[in-house]
Amino acid sequence: CEILSSLPLQMSLYFNVYFFPFWWLITVAILYLKYPALSDYYKFILVTIMILVSLTELIRLYLGYVGNLLEKVPELAGFWLLTLLPQLPIILFLLFNEGLKIHSLERAVHIIFAAFLSFQVVAAFFTLRRMVNTLAARFRRTEFHRLEEQRPAPGTHSPAAGSGS
């Protein structure tokens, strides 16, 4: 039995679980401080982003833990997609959009979070690829053994061949 879980991915998830509340508190505190100075559409965008990131991150981390530790491909694929599609672009938006009046502490925590997400996208991709290839090979091997068991032994006459009387 080969272990398919990724230790670097698991370590990254572990540290991300502890970093996320820290990131959330700093981001909310700075949002509270700069909220009056923002335009109305940036106020709406930032509140929406905070709600979306908070909900998505909880689901994403759960799927990452379950998918990696229990070697479940659908959960790990969900984790990879949630990391790649909503989370990474949102953090990059928060990091590079100068209209948000980014504070230096905010920029620092966004860089760390973006580094976590970037590493997790790459690590999850390679872990998924290894899991899928191993599970596919295991499936093909099982099917081969099942077909070998159903195949008649050499020298026996199968009833489907017919009796030519």
TORRO-91265 format. One record per residue (C-alpha): y, x, z; residue number from 1; residue in three letters. Coordinates in Angstrom, 1 decimal, decimal comma. Example, Ala and Ser with C-alpha at 12.3 -4.5 7.8 and 13.67 -1.06 7.14 Angstrom:
<recs>
[rec [-4,5; 12,3; 7,8]; 1; 'ala']
[rec [-1,1; 13,7; 7,1]; 2; 'ser']
</recs>
This chain:
<recs>
[rec [0,0; 0,0; 0,0]; 1; 'cys']
[rec [3,2; 1,6; -1,2]; 2; 'glu']
[rec [6,4; 0,7; 0,7]; 3; 'ile']
[rec [9,0; -0,6; -1,7]; 4; 'leu']
[rec [11,9; -1,0; 0,7]; 5; 'ser']
[rec [14,8; 1,3; 0,3]; 6; 'ser']
[rec [15,9; 3,2; 3,5]; 7; 'leu']
[rec [19,3; 4,1; 2,1]; 8; 'pro']
[rec [20,0; 0,5; 1,2]; 9; 'leu']
[rec [18,8; -0,6; 4,6]; 10; 'gln']
[rec [21,0; 1,9; 6,4]; 11; 'met']
[rec [24,0; 0,8; 4,3]; 12; 'ser']
[rec [23,3; -2,9; 5,2]; 13; 'leu']
[rec [23,0; -2,0; 8,9]; 14; 'tyr']
[rec [26,4; -0,2; 8,9]; 15; 'phe']
[rec [27,9; -2,9; 6,8]; 16; 'asn']
[rec [26,9; -5,5; 9,4]; 17; 'val']
[rec [28,9; -3,6; 12,0]; 18; 'tyr']
[rec [31,8; -2,8; 9,7]; 19; 'phe']
[rec [32,4; -6,3; 8,3]; 20; 'phe']
[rec [33,8; -7,8; 11,6]; 21; 'pro']
[rec [36,1; -4,8; 11,9]; 22; 'phe']
[rec [37,2; -5,3; 8,3]; 23; 'trp']
[rec [37,7; -9,0; 8,8]; 24; 'trp']
[rec [39,8; -8,6; 12,0]; 25; 'leu']
[rec [42,1; -6,0; 10,4]; 26; 'ile']
[rec [42,5; -8,0; 7,2]; 27; 'thr']
[rec [43,3; -11,2; 9,0]; 28; 'val']
[rec [45,7; -9,4; 11,4]; 29; 'ala']
[rec [47,6; -7,8; 8,5]; 30; 'ile']
[rec [47,6; -11,1; 6,5]; 31; 'leu']
[rec [49,1; -12,8; 9,5]; 32; 'tyr']
[rec [51,9; -10,1; 9,7]; 33; 'leu']
[rec [52,7; -10,1; 6,0]; 34; 'lys']
[rec [52,2; -13,9; 5,4]; 35; 'tyr']
[rec [55,9; -14,9; 5,5]; 36; 'pro']
[rec [56,8; -12,2; 3,0]; 37; 'ala']
[rec [54,3; -13,3; 0,4]; 38; 'leu']
[rec [54,9; -15,7; -2,4]; 39; 'ser']
[rec [53,2; -19,1; -2,3]; 40; 'asp']
[rec [50,5; -18,4; -4,8]; 41; 'tyr']
[rec [49,6; -15,1; -3,1]; 42; 'tyr']
[rec [49,4; -17,0; 0,2]; 43; 'lys']
[rec [47,0; -19,5; -1,4]; 44; 'phe']
[rec [45,0; -16,7; -3,1]; 45; 'ile']
[rec [44,6; -14,6; 0,1]; 46; 'leu']
[rec [43,5; -17,5; 2,3]; 47; 'val']
[rec [41,0; -18,6; -0,4]; 48; 'thr']
[rec [39,7; -15,0; -0,7]; 49; 'ile']
[rec [39,3; -14,7; 3,1]; 50; 'met']
[rec [37,2; -17,9; 3,3]; 51; 'ile']
[rec [35,2; -17,0; 0,2]; 52; 'leu']
[rec [34,5; -13,4; 1,3]; 53; 'val']
[rec [33,6; -14,5; 4,9]; 54; 'ser']
[rec [31,0; -17,0; 3,7]; 55; 'leu']
[rec [29,6; -14,9; 0,9]; 56; 'thr']
[rec [29,3; -11,8; 3,1]; 57; 'glu']
[rec [27,1; -13,6; 5,6]; 58; 'leu']
[rec [24,8; -14,9; 3,0]; 59; 'ile']
[rec [24,8; -11,6; 1,1]; 60; 'arg']
[rec [23,9; -9,5; 4,1]; 61; 'leu']
[rec [21,1; -12,0; 5,1]; 62; 'tyr']
[rec [19,6; -11,9; 1,6]; 63; 'leu']
[rec [19,9; -8,1; 1,6]; 64; 'gly']
[rec [18,0; -7,7; 4,9]; 65; 'tyr']
[rec [15,3; -10,2; 3,9]; 66; 'val']
[rec [14,9; -8,9; 0,3]; 67; 'gly']
[rec [14,7; -5,3; 1,3]; 68; 'asn']
[rec [12,7; -5,4; 4,5]; 69; 'leu']
[rec [10,2; -8,1; 3,4]; 70; 'leu']
[rec [10,2; -6,8; -0,2]; 71; 'glu']
[rec [11,1; -10,1; -1,7]; 72; 'lys']
[rec [12,5; -9,8; -5,2]; 73; 'val']
[rec [14,3; -13,2; -5,4]; 74; 'pro']
[rec [16,3; -12,5; -2,2]; 75; 'glu']
[rec [17,1; -9,0; -3,2]; 76; 'leu']
[rec [18,2; -10,2; -6,6]; 77; 'ala']
[rec [20,5; -12,8; -5,0]; 78; 'gly']
[rec [21,9; -10,0; -2,8]; 79; 'phe']
[rec [22,5; -7,8; -5,8]; 80; 'trp']
[rec [24,2; -10,6; -7,7]; 81; 'leu']
[rec [26,4; -11,7; -4,8]; 82; 'leu']
[rec [27,5; -8,1; -4,3]; 83; 'thr']
[rec [28,2; -7,5; -8,0]; 84; 'leu']
[rec [29,9; -10,7; -8,9]; 85; 'leu']
[rec [32,1; -12,2; -6,2]; 86; 'pro']
[rec [32,3; -9,5; -3,6]; 87; 'gln']
[rec [33,1; -6,3; -5,5]; 88; 'leu']
[rec [35,7; -7,8; -7,9]; 89; 'pro']
[rec [37,4; -9,5; -4,9]; 90; 'ile']
[rec [37,6; -6,3; -2,9]; 91; 'ile']
[rec [38,9; -4,4; -5,9]; 92; 'leu']
[rec [41,6; -7,1; -6,4]; 93; 'phe']
[rec [42,6; -6,7; -2,8]; 94; 'leu']
[rec [42,7; -3,0; -3,2]; 95; 'leu']
[rec [44,6; -2,6; -6,4]; 96; 'phe']
[rec [46,9; -5,6; -6,7]; 97; 'asn']
[rec [50,3; -4,3; -5,6]; 98; 'glu']
[rec [51,8; -7,8; -5,5]; 99; 'gly']
[rec [49,9; -8,3; -2,2]; 100; 'leu']
[rec [52,1; -5,7; -0,4]; 101; 'lys']
[rec [49,2; -3,7; 0,7]; 102; 'ile']
[rec [49,5; -1,9; 4,1]; 103; 'his']
[rec [48,0; 1,6; 4,4]; 104; 'ser']
[rec [45,5; 0,5; 7,1]; 105; 'leu']
[rec [44,5; -2,4; 4,9]; 106; 'glu']
[rec [44,0; -0,1; 2,0]; 107; 'arg']
[rec [41,8; 2,2; 4,1]; 108; 'ala']
[rec [39,4; -0,6; 5,2]; 109; 'val']
[rec [39,3; -2,0; 1,7]; 110; 'his']
[rec [38,3; 1,5; 0,3]; 111; 'ile']
[rec [35,5; 1,7; 2,9]; 112; 'ile']
[rec [34,3; -1,8; 2,1]; 113; 'phe']
[rec [34,4; -1,1; -1,7]; 114; 'ala']
[rec [32,4; 2,1; -1,1]; 115; 'ala']
[rec [29,8; 0,1; 0,8]; 116; 'phe']
[rec [29,6; -2,5; -2,0]; 117; 'leu']
[rec [29,5; 0,1; -4,8]; 118; 'ser']
[rec [26,7; 2,0; -3,1]; 119; 'phe']
[rec [24,8; -1,2; -2,4]; 120; 'gln']
[rec [25,0; -2,4; -6,0]; 121; 'val']
[rec [23,5; 0,9; -7,2]; 122; 'val']
[rec [20,8; 1,2; -4,5]; 123; 'ala']
[rec [19,8; -2,5; -4,8]; 124; 'ala']
[rec [19,5; -2,1; -8,6]; 125; 'phe']
[rec [17,0; 0,8; -8,3]; 126; 'phe']
[rec [15,1; -0,9; -5,5]; 127; 'thr']
[rec [14,8; -4,1; -7,5]; 128; 'leu']
[rec [13,6; -2,2; -10,5]; 129; 'arg']
[rec [11,0; -0,3; -8,5]; 130; 'arg']
[rec [9,9; -3,6; -6,8]; 131; 'met']
[rec [9,6; -5,5; -10,0]; 132; 'val']
[rec [7,7; -2,7; -11,8]; 133; 'asn']
[rec [5,3; -2,3; -8,9]; 134; 'thr']
[rec [4,7; -6,1; -8,5]; 135; 'leu']
[rec [4,2; -6,5; -12,3]; 136; 'ala']
[rec [1,6; -3,6; -12,3]; 137; 'ala']
[rec [-0,1; -5,2; -9,3]; 138; 'arg']
[rec [-0,2; -8,6; -11,1]; 139; 'phe']
[rec [-1,6; -7,0; -14,3]; 140; 'arg']
[rec [-4,3; -5,2; -12,2]; 141; 'arg']
[rec [-5,3; -8,4; -10,4]; 142; 'thr']
[rec [-5,5; -10,3; -13,7]; 143; 'glu']
[rec [-7,5; -7,5; -15,3]; 144; 'phe']
[rec [-10,0; -7,6; -12,3]; 145; 'his']
[rec [-10,2; -11,4; -12,6]; 146; 'arg']
[rec [-10,9; -11,2; -16,3]; 147; 'leu']
[rec [-13,6; -8,5; -15,7]; 148; 'glu']
[rec [-15,3; -10,8; -13,2]; 149; 'glu']
[rec [-15,3; -13,7; -15,6]; 150; 'gln']
[rec [-16,7; -11,7; -18,5]; 151; 'arg']
[rec [-20,4; -12,0; -19,0]; 152; 'pro']
[rec [-22,5; -8,9; -18,3]; 153; 'ala']
[rec [-23,8; -7,0; -21,4]; 154; 'pro']
[rec [-27,2; -8,3; -22,6]; 155; 'gly']
[rec [-26,8; -11,8; -21,3]; 156; 'thr']
[rec [-26,6; -14,6; -23,8]; 157; 'his']
[rec [-23,7; -17,0; -23,3]; 158; 'ser']
[rec [-24,4; -20,7; -23,8]; 159; 'pro']
[rec [-21,3; -21,0; -26,0]; 160; 'ala']
[rec [-22,9; -18,9; -28,7]; 161; 'ala']
[rec [-25,0; -21,8; -29,7]; 162; 'gly']
[rec [-28,6; -22,2; -30,4]; 163; 'ser']
[rec [-29,3; -22,0; -34,1]; 164; 'gly']
[rec [-32,3; -24,2; -34,3]; 165; 'ser']
</recs>
